[in-house]
Amino acid sequence: KLPNDTVSFGPQFPPALREQILDALFAFAQNDPAAFAQAFEAYAWSGLQPASAAEYDLVRLALQAADFTLEDLGR
């Protein structure tokens, strides 16, 4: 299973603001799932699920097998 449609933050993004944003998104998804799904209809989001770095190992392995680095993707 490949992760998709992530909510991601760069390393310089303020941690407190990141937590505020994530808390608001998770609360919205949990407290009003119908409105959440409607708000994010373009993405076909019906909810949110936290992910760990380990869940992206499959992506890292695929990049390595294709002789790519994460830096290559940003070019």
N, CA, C and O atoms as a Tripos MOL2 file, in Angstrom:
@<TRIPOS>MOLECULE
protein
  300   299    75     0     0
PROTEIN
NO_CHARGES

@<TRIPOS>ATOM
      1 N           0.8530   -1.1830    0.0000 N.3       1 LYS1
      2 CA          0.0000    0.0000    0.0000 C.3       1 LYS1
      3 C           0.8930    1.2390    0.0000 C.2       1 LYS1
      4 O           1.7140    1.4160    0.9000 O.2       1 LYS1
      5 N           0.7350    2.0790   -0.9930 N.am      2 LEU2
      6 CA          1.5250    3.3000   -1.0880 C.3       2 LEU2
      7 C           0.7790    4.4640   -0.4400 C.2       2 LEU2
      8 O          -0.4180    4.6370   -0.6670 O.2       2 LEU2
      9 N           1.4760    5.2560    0.3580 N.am      3 PRO3
     10 CA          0.8300    6.4510    0.9250 C.3       3 PRO3
     11 C           0.5930    7.4750   -0.1720 C.2       3 PRO3
     12 O           1.3640    7.5700   -1.1270 O.2       3 PRO3
     13 N          -0.4660    8.2280   -0.0280 N.am      4 ASN4
     14 CA         -0.7540    9.2600   -1.0160 C.3       4 ASN4
     15 C          -1.4430   10.4420   -0.3550 C.2       4 ASN4
     16 O          -1.8620   10.3610    0.8000 O.2       4 ASN4
     17 N          -1.5560   11.5290   -1.0850 N.am      5 ASP5
     18 CA         -2.2290   12.7380   -0.5890 C.3       5 ASP5
     19 C          -1.8100   13.0840    0.8320 C.2       5 ASP5
     20 O          -2.6330   13.0920    1.7470 O.2       5 ASP5
     21 N          -0.5430   13.3660    1.0060 N.am      6 THR6
     22 CA         -0.0500   13.6560    2.3500 C.3       6 THR6
     23 C          -0.2500   15.1190    2.7250 C.2       6 THR6
     24 O          -0.3390   15.9910    1.8610 O.2       6 THR6
     25 N          -0.3170   15.3630    3.9960 N.am      7 VAL7
     26 CA         -0.1980   16.7020    4.5560 C.3       7 VAL7
     27 C           1.2200   16.7340    5.1090 C.2       7 VAL7
     28 O           1.5210   16.0630    6.0970 O.2       7 VAL7
     29 N           2.0820   17.5070    4.4790 N.am      8 SER8
     30 CA          3.5110   17.4720    4.8120 C.3       8 SER8
     31 C           4.0110   18.8670    5.1400 C.2       8 SER8
     32 O           3.4740   19.8720    4.6750 O.2       8 SER8
     33 N           5.0480   18.8940    5.9500 N.am      9 PHE9
     34 CA          5.6440   20.1590    6.3800 C.3       9 PHE9
     35 C           7.1540   20.0600    6.2360 C.2       9 PHE9
     36 O           7.7440   19.0160    6.5160 O.2       9 PHE9
     37 N           7.7690   21.1350    5.8040 N.am     10 GLY10
     38 CA          9.2240   21.1800    5.7020 C.3      10 GLY10
     39 C           9.8610   21.3190    7.0710 C.2      10 GLY10
     40 O           9.1810   21.6540    8.0410 O.2      10 GLY10
     41 N          11.1580   21.0660    7.1600 N.am     11 PRO11
     42 CA         11.8380   21.0870    8.4540 C.3      11 PRO11
     43 C          11.8650   22.4630    9.1170 C.2      11 PRO11
     44 O          12.0140   22.5530   10.3360 O.2      11 PRO11
     45 N          11.7250   23.5150    8.3500 N.am     12 GLN12
     46 CA         11.7550   24.8690    8.9210 C.3      12 GLN12
     47 C          10.3790   25.3600    9.3670 C.2      12 GLN12
     48 O          10.2650   26.4310    9.9650 O.2      12 GLN12
     49 N           9.3240   24.5720    9.0750 N.am     13 PHE13
     50 CA          7.9760   24.9940    9.4450 C.3      13 PHE13
     51 C           7.8470   24.9810   10.9670 C.2      13 PHE13
     52 O           8.2860   24.0250   11.6060 O.2      13 PHE13
     53 N           7.2590   26.0130   11.5590 N.am     14 PRO14
     54 CA          7.1540   26.0710   13.0240 C.3      14 PRO14
     55 C           6.3540   24.8900   13.5970 C.2      14 PRO14
     56 O           5.1990   24.6870   13.2220 O.2      14 PRO14
     57 N           6.9610   24.1200   14.4950 N.am     15 PRO15
     58 CA          6.2860   22.9410   15.0560 C.3      15 PRO15
     59 C           4.9490   23.2470   15.7200 C.2      15 PRO15
     60 O           4.0080   22.4660   15.5830 O.2      15 PRO15
     61 N           4.8460   24.3520   16.4290 N.am     16 ALA16
     62 CA          3.5890   24.6860   17.1080 C.3      16 ALA16
     63 C           2.4770   24.9440   16.0970 C.2      16 ALA16
     64 O           1.3370   24.5300   16.3100 O.2      16 ALA16
     65 N           2.7960   25.6190   15.0090 N.am     17 LEU17
     66 CA          1.8000   25.8850   13.9740 C.3      17 LEU17
     67 C           1.4160   24.5980   13.2590 C.2      17 LEU17
     68 O           0.2500   24.3930   12.9240 O.2      17 LEU17
     69 N           2.4140   23.7150   13.0200 N.am     18 ARG18
     70 CA          2.1370   22.4070   12.4190 C.3      18 ARG18
     71 C           1.1280   21.6430   13.2710 C.2      18 ARG18
     72 O           0.1660   21.0860   12.7410 O.2      18 ARG18
     73 N           1.3370   21.6140   14.5800 N.am     19 GLU19
     74 CA          0.4260   20.9000   15.4750 C.3      19 GLU19
     75 C          -0.9690   21.5200   15.4590 C.2      19 GLU19
     76 O          -1.9660   20.7980   15.4930 O.2      19 GLU19
     77 N          -1.0500   22.8410   15.4090 N.am     20 GLN20
     78 CA         -2.3570   23.5120   15.3280 C.3      20 GLN20
     79 C          -3.1080   23.0880   14.0710 C.2      20 GLN20
     80 O          -4.2970   22.7720   14.1220 O.2      20 GLN20
     81 N          -2.4120   23.0840   12.9610 N.am     21 ILE21
     82 CA         -3.0360   22.7220   11.6860 C.3      21 ILE21
     83 C          -3.4950   21.2700   11.7180 C.2      21 ILE21
     84 O          -4.6290   20.9680   11.3460 O.2      21 ILE21
     85 N          -2.6190   20.3700   12.1610 N.am     22 LEU22
     86 CA         -2.9820   18.9530   12.2080 C.3      22 LEU22
     87 C          -4.1290   18.7030   13.1850 C.2      22 LEU22
     88 O          -5.0490   17.9440   12.8800 O.2      22 LEU22
     89 N          -4.0800   19.3310   14.3440 N.am     23 ASP23
     90 CA         -5.1680   19.1700   15.3190 C.3      23 ASP23
     91 C          -6.5010   19.6210   14.7280 C.2      23 ASP23
     92 O          -7.5260   18.9650   14.9160 O.2      23 ASP23
     93 N          -6.4790   20.7450   14.0120 N.am     24 ALA24
     94 CA         -7.7110   21.2630   13.4010 C.3      24 ALA24
     95 C          -8.2270   20.3190   12.3210 C.2      24 ALA24
     96 O          -9.4280   20.0610   12.2450 O.2      24 ALA24
     97 N          -7.3350   19.8060   11.4900 N.am     25 LEU25
     98 CA         -7.7610   18.8800   10.4340 C.3      25 LEU25
     99 C          -8.3250   17.5850   11.0170 C.2      25 LEU25
    100 O          -9.3680   17.1090   10.5700 O.2      25 LEU25
    101 N          -7.6420   17.0110   12.0120 N.am     26 PHE26
    102 CA         -8.1400   15.7800   12.6270 C.3      26 PHE26
    103 C          -9.4690   16.0100   13.3310 C.2      26 PHE26
    104 O         -10.3580   15.1600   13.2630 O.2      26 PHE26
    105 N          -9.6200   17.1510   14.0110 N.am     27 ALA27
    106 CA        -10.8880   17.4570   14.6830 C.3      27 ALA27
    107 C         -12.0050   17.6240   13.6610 C.2      27 ALA27
    108 O         -13.1100   17.1230   13.8700 O.2      27 ALA27
    109 N         -11.7380   18.3100   12.5740 N.am     28 PHE28
    110 CA        -12.7390   18.5040   11.5230 C.3      28 PHE28
    111 C         -13.1750   17.1570   10.9560 C.2      28 PHE28
    112 O         -14.3700   16.9000   10.8050 O.2      28 PHE28
    113 N         -12.2010   16.2940   10.6410 N.am     29 ALA29
    114 CA        -12.5260   14.9820   10.0760 C.3      29 ALA29
    115 C         -13.3350   14.1290   11.0470 C.2      29 ALA29
    116 O         -14.2390   13.4010   10.6360 O.2      29 ALA29
    117 N         -13.0110   14.2200   12.3270 N.am     30 GLN30
    118 CA        -13.6960   13.3970   13.3250 C.3      30 GLN30
    119 C         -15.0650   13.9670   13.7010 C.2      30 GLN30
    120 O         -16.0240   13.2110   13.8540 O.2      30 GLN30
    121 N         -15.1650   15.2700   13.8480 N.am     31 ASN31
    122 CA        -16.3950   15.8890   14.3610 C.3      31 ASN31
    123 C         -17.4570   16.1250   13.3050 C.2      31 ASN31
    124 O         -18.6420   16.1910   13.6300 O.2      31 ASN31
    125 N         -17.0620   16.2520   12.0560 N.am     32 ASP32
    126 CA        -18.0360   16.4820   10.9900 C.3      32 ASP32
    127 C         -17.5670   15.8100    9.7080 C.2      32 ASP32
    128 O         -17.1880   16.4890    8.7540 O.2      32 ASP32
    129 N         -17.5890   14.4640    9.6790 N.am     33 PRO33
    130 CA        -17.0510   13.7420    8.5280 C.3      33 PRO33
    131 C         -17.7010   14.1080    7.1970 C.2      33 PRO33
    132 O         -17.0270   14.1340    6.1660 O.2      33 PRO33
    133 N         -19.0030   14.3920    7.2100 N.am     34 ALA34
    134 CA        -19.6790   14.7430    5.9490 C.3      34 ALA34
    135 C         -19.1630   16.0730    5.4150 C.2      34 ALA34
    136 O         -18.8910   16.1980    4.2210 O.2      34 ALA34
    137 N         -19.0280   17.0590    6.2810 N.am     35 ALA35
    138 CA        -18.5180   18.3630    5.8550 C.3      35 ALA35
    139 C         -17.0470   18.2560    5.4480 C.2      35 ALA35
    140 O         -16.6120   18.9060    4.4970 O.2      35 ALA35
    141 N         -16.2840   17.4330    6.1710 N.am     36 PHE36
    142 CA        -14.8760   17.2210    5.8150 C.3      36 PHE36
    143 C         -14.7740   16.6330    4.4170 C.2      36 PHE36
    144 O         -14.0060   17.1260    3.5900 O.2      36 PHE36
    145 N         -15.5390   15.5850    4.1450 N.am     37 ALA37
    146 CA        -15.5190   14.9460    2.8230 C.3      37 ALA37
    147 C         -15.9280   15.9380    1.7430 C.2      37 ALA37
    148 O         -15.3560   15.9370    0.6530 O.2      37 ALA37
    149 N         -16.9100   16.7810    2.0320 N.am     38 GLN38
    150 CA        -17.3530   17.7690    1.0500 C.3      38 GLN38
    151 C         -16.2650   18.8270    0.8260 C.2      38 GLN38
    152 O         -16.0190   19.2290   -0.3120 O.2      38 GLN38
    153 N         -15.6170   19.2780    1.8980 N.am     39 ALA39
    154 CA        -14.5810   20.3020    1.7830 C.3      39 ALA39
    155 C         -13.3910   19.8130    0.9670 C.2      39 ALA39
    156 O         -12.7540   20.5890    0.2540 O.2      39 ALA39
    157 N         -13.0950   18.5150    1.0760 N.am     40 PHE40
    158 CA        -11.9420   17.9580    0.3810 C.3      40 PHE40
    159 C         -12.3610   17.0230   -0.7500 C.2      40 PHE40
    160 O         -11.6330   16.0960   -1.1040 O.2      40 PHE40
    161 N         -13.5290   17.2720   -1.3080 N.am     41 GLU41
    162 CA        -14.0720   16.4320   -2.3820 C.3      41 GLU41
    163 C         -13.1240   16.3330   -3.5780 C.2      41 GLU41
    164 O         -13.0150   15.2760   -4.1990 O.2      41 GLU41
    165 N         -12.4460   17.4210   -3.8970 N.am     42 ALA42
    166 CA        -11.5240   17.4070   -5.0410 C.3      42 ALA42
    167 C         -10.4030   16.3910   -4.8540 C.2      42 ALA42
    168 O          -9.8500   15.8820   -5.8290 O.2      42 ALA42
    169 N         -10.0720   16.1010   -3.6050 N.am     43 TYR43
    170 CA         -9.0230   15.1300   -3.3130 C.3      43 TYR43
    171 C          -9.5800   13.7440   -3.0190 C.2      43 TYR43
    172 O          -8.8200   12.7900   -2.8520 O.2      43 TYR43
    173 N         -10.8900   13.6290   -2.9550 N.am     44 ALA44
    174 CA        -11.5670   12.3760   -2.5910 C.3      44 ALA44
    175 C         -11.1690   11.9230   -1.1930 C.2      44 ALA44
    176 O         -11.1160   10.7240   -0.9170 O.2      44 ALA44
    177 N         -10.8860   12.8920   -0.3000 N.am     45 TRP45
    178 CA        -10.5710   12.5660    1.0890 C.3      45 TRP45
    179 C         -11.8540   12.2900    1.8450 C.2      45 TRP45
    180 O         -12.8180   13.0490    1.7390 O.2      45 TRP45
    181 N         -11.8720   11.2290    2.5930 N.am     46 SER46
    182 CA        -13.0200   10.9540    3.4630 C.3      46 SER46
    183 C         -12.5860   10.9500    4.9180 C.2      46 SER46
    184 O         -13.4160   10.7730    5.8100 O.2      46 SER46
    185 N         -11.3030   11.1420    5.1710 N.am     47 GLY47
    186 CA        -10.7750   11.1690    6.5260 C.3      47 GLY47
    187 C          -9.2690   11.3080    6.4910 C.2      47 GLY47
    188 O          -8.6600   11.4400    5.4290 O.2      47 GLY47
    189 N          -8.6830   11.2760    7.6720 N.am     48 LEU48
    190 CA         -7.2380   11.3920    7.8150 C.3      48 LEU48
    191 C          -6.7230   10.2450    8.6660 C.2      48 LEU48
    192 O          -7.4450    9.6960    9.4980 O.2      48 LEU48
    193 N          -5.4740    9.8950    8.4460 N.am     49 GLN49
    194 CA         -4.8410    8.8500    9.2380 C.3      49 GLN49
    195 C          -3.3780    9.2360    9.4370 C.2      49 GLN49
    196 O          -2.6820    9.5320    8.4660 O.2      49 GLN49
    197 N          -2.9050    9.2370   10.6810 N.am     50 PRO50
    198 CA         -1.4840    9.5520   10.8880 C.3      50 PRO50
    199 C          -0.6040    8.4880   10.2420 C.2      50 PRO50
    200 O          -0.9870    7.3230   10.1400 O.2      50 PRO50
    201 N           0.5660    8.9030    9.8140 N.am     51 ALA51
    202 CA          1.5120    7.9710    9.1900 C.3      51 ALA51
    203 C           2.8630    8.0990    9.8840 C.2      51 ALA51
    204 O           3.2170    9.1630   10.3900 O.2      51 ALA51
    205 N           3.5960    7.0210    9.8990 N.am     52 SER52
    206 CA          4.9490    7.0340   10.4520 C.3      52 SER52
    207 C           5.9480    7.0320    9.3050 C.2      52 SER52
    208 O           5.5950    6.7270    8.1650 O.2      52 SER52
    209 N           7.1810    7.3690    9.6060 N.am     53 ALA53
    210 CA          8.2270    7.3640    8.5900 C.3      53 ALA53
    211 C           8.3990    5.9730    7.9930 C.2      53 ALA53
    212 O           8.7040    5.8420    6.8080 O.2      53 ALA53
    213 N           8.2080    4.9360    8.8000 N.am     54 ALA54
    214 CA          8.3760    3.5580    8.3230 C.3      54 ALA54
    215 C           7.3850    3.2040    7.2180 C.2      54 ALA54
    216 O           7.6710    2.3510    6.3780 O.2      54 ALA54
    217 N           6.2300    3.8520    7.2150 N.am     55 GLU55
    218 CA          5.2260    3.5600    6.1840 C.3      55 GLU55
    219 C           5.6700    4.0160    4.7990 C.2      55 GLU55
    220 O           5.0550    3.6490    3.7980 O.2      55 GLU55
    221 N           6.7300    4.8120    4.7360 N.am     56 TYR56
    222 CA          7.2590    5.2890    3.4610 C.3      56 TYR56
    223 C           8.4610    4.4600    2.9960 C.2      56 TYR56
    224 O           9.0720    4.7770    1.9760 O.2      56 TYR56
    225 N           8.7990    3.4100    3.7320 N.am     57 ASP57
    226 CA          9.9230    2.5600    3.3390 C.3      57 ASP57
    227 C           9.7220    1.9630    1.9430 C.2      57 ASP57
    228 O          10.6790    1.8450    1.1780 O.2      57 ASP57
    229 N           8.4930    1.5900    1.6110 N.am     58 LEU58
    230 CA          8.2120    1.0360    0.2900 C.3      58 LEU58
    231 C           8.5550    2.0470   -0.8110 C.2      58 LEU58
    232 O           9.0860    1.6760   -1.8580 O.2      58 LEU58
    233 N           8.2530    3.3020   -0.5710 N.am     59 VAL59
    234 CA          8.5750    4.3510   -1.5400 C.3      59 VAL59
    235 C          10.0900    4.5110   -1.6440 C.2      59 VAL59
    236 O          10.6300    4.6310   -2.7430 O.2      59 VAL59
    237 N          10.7720    4.5120   -0.5000 N.am     60 ARG60
    238 CA         12.2310    4.6220   -0.5070 C.3      60 ARG60
    239 C          12.8700    3.4630   -1.2670 C.2      60 ARG60
    240 O          13.8020    3.6640   -2.0460 O.2      60 ARG60
    241 N          12.3730    2.2640   -1.0420 N.am     61 LEU61
    242 CA         12.9090    1.0920   -1.7340 C.3      61 LEU61
    243 C          12.6710    1.1740   -3.2390 C.2      61 LEU61
    244 O          13.5440    0.8100   -4.0270 O.2      61 LEU61
    245 N          11.5050    1.6470   -3.6370 N.am     62 ALA62
    246 CA         11.2030    1.7860   -5.0680 C.3      62 ALA62
    247 C          12.1200    2.8210   -5.7080 C.2      62 ALA62
    248 O          12.5970    2.6220   -6.8250 O.2      62 ALA62
    249 N          12.3700    3.9260   -5.0060 N.am     63 LEU63
    250 CA         13.2860    4.9360   -5.5280 C.3      63 LEU63
    251 C          14.6950    4.3710   -5.6610 C.2      63 LEU63
    252 O          15.3710    4.5920   -6.6650 O.2      63 LEU63
    253 N          15.1250    3.6460   -4.6440 N.am     64 GLN64
    254 CA         16.4560    3.0480   -4.6690 C.3      64 GLN64
    255 C          16.5780    2.0510   -5.8270 C.2      64 GLN64
    256 O          17.5910    2.0350   -6.5250 O.2      64 GLN64
    257 N          15.5650    1.2350   -6.0270 N.am     65 ALA65
    258 CA         15.5820    0.2520   -7.1170 C.3      65 ALA65
    259 C          15.6320    0.9350   -8.4780 C.2      65 ALA65
    260 O          16.2030    0.3970   -9.4270 O.2      65 ALA65
    261 N          15.0360    2.1210   -8.5740 N.am     66 ALA66
    262 CA         15.0270    2.8690   -9.8350 C.3      66 ALA66
    263 C          16.2530    3.7760   -9.9560 C.2      66 ALA66
    264 O          16.3690    4.5440  -10.9120 O.2      66 ALA66
    265 N          17.1710    3.6870   -8.9820 N.am     67 ASP67
    266 CA         18.3900    4.4910   -8.9560 C.3      67 ASP67
    267 C          18.0860    5.9870   -8.8640 C.2      67 ASP67
    268 O          18.7580    6.8070   -9.4890 O.2      67 ASP67
    269 N          17.0750    6.3250   -8.0840 N.am     68 PHE68
    270 CA         16.7190    7.7070   -7.7970 C.3      68 PHE68
    271 C          16.9780    7.9920   -6.3310 C.2      68 PHE68
    272 O          17.0420    7.0780   -5.5090 O.2      68 PHE68
    273 N          17.1260    9.2670   -6.0130 N.am     69 THR69
    274 CA         17.1840    9.7030   -4.6180 C.3      69 THR69
    275 C          16.0060   10.6360   -4.3820 C.2      69 THR69
    276 O          15.3830   11.1050   -5.3350 O.2      69 THR69
    277 N          15.7040   10.9030   -3.1420 N.am     70 LEU70
    278 CA         14.6360   11.8590   -2.8440 C.3      70 LEU70
    279 C          14.9840   13.2340   -3.4140 C.2      70 LEU70
    280 O          14.1010   13.9760   -3.8420 O.2      70 LEU70
    281 N          16.2630   13.5640   -3.4160 N.am     71 GLU71
    282 CA         16.6940   14.8480   -3.9660 C.3      71 GLU71
    283 C          16.4110   14.9340   -5.4680 C.2      71 GLU71
    284 O          16.0930   16.0090   -5.9780 O.2      71 GLU71
    285 N          16.5260   13.7990   -6.1800 N.am     72 ASP72
    286 CA         16.2240   13.7760   -7.6120 C.3      72 ASP72
    287 C          14.7860   14.1720   -7.8790 C.2      72 ASP72
    288 O          14.4920   14.8020   -8.8950 O.2      72 ASP72
    289 N          13.8960   13.8120   -6.9850 N.am     73 LEU73
    290 CA         12.4800   14.1130   -7.1920 C.3      73 LEU73
    291 C          12.1770   15.6000   -7.0650 C.2      73 LEU73
    292 O          11.1970   16.0830   -7.6310 O.2      73 LEU73
    293 N          13.0100   16.3310   -6.3260 N.am     74 GLY74
    294 CA         12.7810   17.7520   -6.1220 C.3      74 GLY74
    295 C          13.3500   18.6320   -7.2190 C.2      74 GLY74
    296 O          13.2190   19.8550   -7.1650 O.2      74 GLY74
    297 N          13.9740   18.0290   -8.2020 N.am     75 ARG75
    298 CA         14.6070   18.8170   -9.2800 C.3      75 ARG75
    299 C          13.6660   19.0670  -10.4050 C.2      75 ARG75
    300 O          14.0350   19.7120  -11.3870 O.2      75 ARG75
@<TRIPOS>BOND
     1     1     2 1
     2     2     3 1
     3     3     4 2
     4     3     5 am
     5     5     6 1
     6     6     7 1
     7     7     8 2
     8     7     9 am
     9     9    10 1
    10    10    11 1
    11    11    12 2
    12    11    13 am
    13    13    14 1
    14    14    15 1
    15    15    16 2
    16    15    17 am
    17    17    18 1
    18    18    19 1
    19    19    20 2
    20    19    21 am
    21    21    22 1
    22    22    23 1
    23    23    24 2
    24    23    25 am
    25    25    26 1
    26    26    27 1
    27    27    28 2
    28    27    29 am
    29    29    30 1
    30    30    31 1
    31    31    32 2
    32    31    33 am
    33    33    34 1
    34    34    35 1
    35    35    36 2
    36    35    37 am
    37    37    38 1
    38    38    39 1
    39    39    40 2
    40    39    41 am
    41    41    42 1
    42    42    43 1
    43    43    44 2
    44    43    45 am
    45    45    46 1
    46    46    47 1
    47    47    48 2
    48    47    49 am
    49    49    50 1
    50    50    51 1
    51    51    52 2
    52    51    53 am
    53    53    54 1
    54    54    55 1
    55    55    56 2
    56    55    57 am
    57    57    58 1
    58    58    59 1
    59    59    60 2
    60    59    61 am
    61    61    62 1
    62    62    63 1
    63    63    64 2
    64    63    65 am
    65    65    66 1
    66    66    67 1
    67    67    68 2
    68    67    69 am
    69    69    70 1
    70    70    71 1
    71    71    72 2
    72    71    73 am
    73    73    74 1
    74    74    75 1
    75    75    76 2
    76    75    77 am
    77    77    78 1
    78    78    79 1
    79    79    80 2
    80    79    81 am
    81    81    82 1
    82    82    83 1
    83    83    84 2
    84    83    85 am
    85    85    86 1
    86    86    87 1
    87    87    88 2
    88    87    89 am
    89    89    90 1
    90    90    91 1
    91    91    92 2
    92    91    93 am
    93    93    94 1
    94    94    95 1
    95    95    96 2
    96    95    97 am
    97    97    98 1
    98    98    99 1
    99    99   100 2
   100    99   101 am
   101   101   102 1
   102   102   103 1
   103   103   104 2
   104   103   105 am
   105   105   106 1
   106   106   107 1
   107   107   108 2
   108   107   109 am
   109   109   110 1
   110   110   111 1
   111   111   112 2
   112   111   113 am
   113   113   114 1
   114   114   115 1
   115   115   116 2
   116   115   117 am
   117   117   118 1
   118   118   119 1
   119   119   120 2
   120   119   121 am
   121   121   122 1
   122   122   123 1
   123   123   124 2
   124   123   125 am
   125   125   126 1
   126   126   127 1
   127   127   128 2
   128   127   129 am
   129   129   130 1
   130   130   131 1
   131   131   132 2
   132   131   133 am
   133   133   134 1
   134   134   135 1
   135   135   136 2
   136   135   137 am
   137   137   138 1
   138   138   139 1
   139   139   140 2
   140   139   141 am
   141   141   142 1
   142   142   143 1
   143   143   144 2
   144   143   145 am
   145   145   146 1
   146   146   147 1
   147   147   148 2
   148   147   149 am
   149   149   150 1
   150   150   151 1
   151   151   152 2
   152   151   153 am
   153   153   154 1
   154   154   155 1
   155   155   156 2
   156   155   157 am
   157   157   158 1
   158   158   159 1
   159   159   160 2
   160   159   161 am
   161   161   162 1
   162   162   163 1
   163   163   164 2
   164   163   165 am
   165   165   166 1
   166   166   167 1
   167   167   168 2
   168   167   169 am
   169   169   170 1
   170   170   171 1
   171   171   172 2
   172   171   173 am
   173   173   174 1
   174   174   175 1
   175   175   176 2
   176   175   177 am
   177   177   178 1
   178   178   179 1
   179   179   180 2
   180   179   181 am
   181   181   182 1
   182   182   183 1
   183   183   184 2
   184   183   185 am
   185   185   186 1
   186   186   187 1
   187   187   188 2
   188   187   189 am
   189   189   190 1
   190   190   191 1
   191   191   192 2
   192   191   193 am
   193   193   194 1
   194   194   195 1
   195   195   196 2
   196   195   197 am
   197   197   198 1
   198   198   199 1
   199   199   200 2
   200   199   201 am
   201   201   202 1
   202   202   203 1
   203   203   204 2
   204   203   205 am
   205   205   206 1
   206   206   207 1
   207   207   208 2
   208   207   209 am
   209   209   210 1
   210   210   211 1
   211   211   212 2
   212   211   213 am
   213   213   214 1
   214   214   215 1
   215   215   216 2
   216   215   217 am
   217   217   218 1
   218   218   219 1
   219   219   220 2
   220   219   221 am
   221   221   222 1
   222   222   223 1
   223   223   224 2
   224   223   225 am
   225   225   226 1
   226   226   227 1
   227   227   228 2
   228   227   229 am
   229   229   230 1
   230   230   231 1
   231   231   232 2
   232   231   233 am
   233   233   234 1
   234   234   235 1
   235   235   236 2
   236   235   237 am
   237   237   238 1
   238   238   239 1
   239   239   240 2
   240   239   241 am
   241   241   242 1
   242   242   243 1
   243   243   244 2
   244   243   245 am
   245   245   246 1
   246   246   247 1
   247   247   248 2
   248   247   249 am
   249   249   250 1
   250   250   251 1
   251   251   252 2
   252   251   253 am
   253   253   254 1
   254   254   255 1
   255   255   256 2
   256   255   257 am
   257   257   258 1
   258   258   259 1
   259   259   260 2
   260   259   261 am
   261   261   262 1
   262   262   263 1
   263   263   264 2
   264   263   265 am
   265   265   266 1
   266   266   267 1
   267   267   268 2
   268   267   269 am
   269   269   270 1
   270   270   271 1
   271   271   272 2
   272   271   273 am
   273   273   274 1
   274   274   275 1
   275   275   276 2
   276   275   277 am
   277   277   278 1
   278   278   279 1
   279   279   280 2
   280   279   281 am
   281   281   282 1
   282   282   283 1
   283   283   284 2
   284   283   285 am
   285   285   286 1
   286   286   287 1
   287   287   288 2
   288   287   289 am
   289   289   290 1
   290   290   291 1
   291   291   292 2
   292   291   293 am
   293   293   294 1
   294   294   295 1
   295   295   296 2
   296   295   297 am
   297   297   298 1
   298   298   299 1
   299   299   300 2
@<TRIPOS>SUBSTRUCTURE
     1 LYS1         2 RESIDUE 1 A LYS
     2 LEU2         6 RESIDUE 1 A LEU
     3 PRO3        10 RESIDUE 1 A PRO
     4 ASN4        14 RESIDUE 1 A ASN
     5 ASP5        18 RESIDUE 1 A ASP
     6 THR6        22 RESIDUE 1 A THR
     7 VAL7        26 RESIDUE 1 A VAL
     8 SER8        30 RESIDUE 1 A SER
     9 PHE9        34 RESIDUE 1 A PHE
    10 GLY10       38 RESIDUE 1 A GLY
    11 PRO11       42 RESIDUE 1 A PRO
    12 GLN12       46 RESIDUE 1 A GLN
    13 PHE13       50 RESIDUE 1 A PHE
    14 PRO14       54 RESIDUE 1 A PRO
    15 PRO15       58 RESIDUE 1 A PRO
    16 ALA16       62 RESIDUE 1 A ALA
    17 LEU17       66 RESIDUE 1 A LEU
    18 ARG18       70 RESIDUE 1 A ARG
    19 GLU19       74 RESIDUE 1 A GLU
    20 GLN20       78 RESIDUE 1 A GLN
    21 ILE21       82 RESIDUE 1 A ILE
    22 LEU22       86 RESIDUE 1 A LEU
    23 ASP23       90 RESIDUE 1 A ASP
    24 ALA24       94 RESIDUE 1 A ALA
    25 LEU25       98 RESIDUE 1 A LEU
    26 PHE26      102 RESIDUE 1 A PHE
    27 ALA27      106 RESIDUE 1 A ALA
    28 PHE28      110 RESIDUE 1 A PHE
    29 ALA29      114 RESIDUE 1 A ALA
    30 GLN30      118 RESIDUE 1 A GLN
    31 ASN31      122 RESIDUE 1 A ASN
    32 ASP32      126 RESIDUE 1 A ASP
    33 PRO33      130 RESIDUE 1 A PRO
    34 ALA34      134 RESIDUE 1 A ALA
    35 ALA35      138 RESIDUE 1 A ALA
    36 PHE36      142 RESIDUE 1 A PHE
    37 ALA37      146 RESIDUE 1 A ALA
    38 GLN38      150 RESIDUE 1 A GLN
    39 ALA39      154 RESIDUE 1 A ALA
    40 PHE40      158 RESIDUE 1 A PHE
    41 GLU41      162 RESIDUE 1 A GLU
    42 ALA42      166 RESIDUE 1 A ALA
    43 TYR43      170 RESIDUE 1 A TYR
    44 ALA44      174 RESIDUE 1 A ALA
    45 TRP45      178 RESIDUE 1 A TRP
    46 SER46      182 RESIDUE 1 A SER
    47 GLY47      186 RESIDUE 1 A GLY
    48 LEU48      190 RESIDUE 1 A LEU
    49 GLN49      194 RESIDUE 1 A GLN
    50 PRO50      198 RESIDUE 1 A PRO
    51 ALA51      202 RESIDUE 1 A ALA
    52 SER52      206 RESIDUE 1 A SER
    53 ALA53      210 RESIDUE 1 A ALA
    54 ALA54      214 RESIDUE 1 A ALA
    55 GLU55      218 RESIDUE 1 A GLU
    56 TYR56      222 RESIDUE 1 A TYR
    57 ASP57      226 RESIDUE 1 A ASP
    58 LEU58      230 RESIDUE 1 A LEU
    59 VAL59      234 RESIDUE 1 A VAL
    60 ARG60      238 RESIDUE 1 A ARG
    61 LEU61      242 RESIDUE 1 A LEU
    62 ALA62      246 RESIDUE 1 A ALA
    63 LEU63      250 RESIDUE 1 A LEU
    64 GLN64      254 RESIDUE 1 A GLN
    65 ALA65      258 RESIDUE 1 A ALA
    66 ALA66      262 RESIDUE 1 A ALA
    67 ASP67      266 RESIDUE 1 A ASP
    68 PHE68      270 RESIDUE 1 A PHE
    69 THR69      274 RESIDUE 1 A THR
    70 LEU70      278 RESIDUE 1 A LEU
    71 GLU71      282 RESIDUE 1 A GLU
    72 ASP72      286 RESIDUE 1 A ASP
    73 LEU73      290 RESIDUE 1 A LEU
    74 GLY74      294 RESIDUE 1 A GLY
    75 ARG75      298 RESIDUE 1 A ARG
